[in-house]
Amino acid sequence: MITRATFKCSSEKIGQVPKDNLPDIAFIGRSNVGKSSLINMLTQHKGLAKVSATPGKTKLINHFLINNEWYLVDLPGYGYARTSKSSRGTFAKIITDYVFKCEKMHFLFVLIDSRLDPQKIDLEFIEQLGLNSIPFGLIFTKIDKLSKAQLERSVSKYKQTLLENWEELPPMLISSSEKGTGREEIVQFIESILKYFNKCSDN
C-alpha cells in the first residue's frame, strides 16, 4: 500500500543517487509510453511525475521516496536515443549506468504500449536485461484504448515474440492510468518483491 510519496532528488549520474540502504524499484520505457502517468496513478499523486506531450521529457534519474521505506525511480525514456552499432549504444549512458551498475536497484519495470506490435527497441532492451541477469517485469500501458480481445491478442503476440529467444517469460502486468486499472496488482507485486528482498537481507 502506498500512503506517502515525496520527491527526493534528480540525478545526472549514478554517483548522485541516494546513498542509503533503501531499495529502488525503477520504471523505464520508450518515450511517450505513459510512464509519468502510471507513476502518478500508482502513488495517487497527480503532479508527482511531470506528464508531458513531448516525448523524452524525463532526462534525469528521479527518485521518489515511498512510505519512507523504498524509492520509486523514474528513468529517462529510451525511444529517442541515437542508435549505434551495439545494442547498448542505442540507450543513453545514464540509463545503462543505472540499470546495469546501480546496486540499489532491486527490480525494473519495463513499460510497453499495449496498442503496438512488439517494438525492436523494447526487445533489444529486454534482451540486454536478460544477458545481464537484471530482475524485471513488463507493464502493458494504455489498455483502456483496446477492447478485451485486442488486449489479449497484443499480450499473446508479445509472449510469442519473447518465447522465440526466452525459455521463461518475465512477470507481466496490465495498466490504464486513465481508469486506474492495474494499480492494486502492481502495488501488491512491488510489496512481494520488497518482502522477498527484506527476507534475503535478513538471512
Secondary structure, 3 states (H helix, E strand, C coil): CCCCEEEEEEECCHHHCCCCCCCEEEEEECCCCCHHHHHHHHHCCCCCCCCCCCCCCCCCEEEEEECCCEEEEECCCCCCCCCCCCCHHHCCHHHHHHHHHCCCEEEEEEEEECCCCCCHHHHHHHHHHHHCCCCEEEEEECHHHCCHHHHHHHHHHHHHHHHCCCCCCCCEEECECCCCECHHHHHHHHHHHHHHHHHHHHC
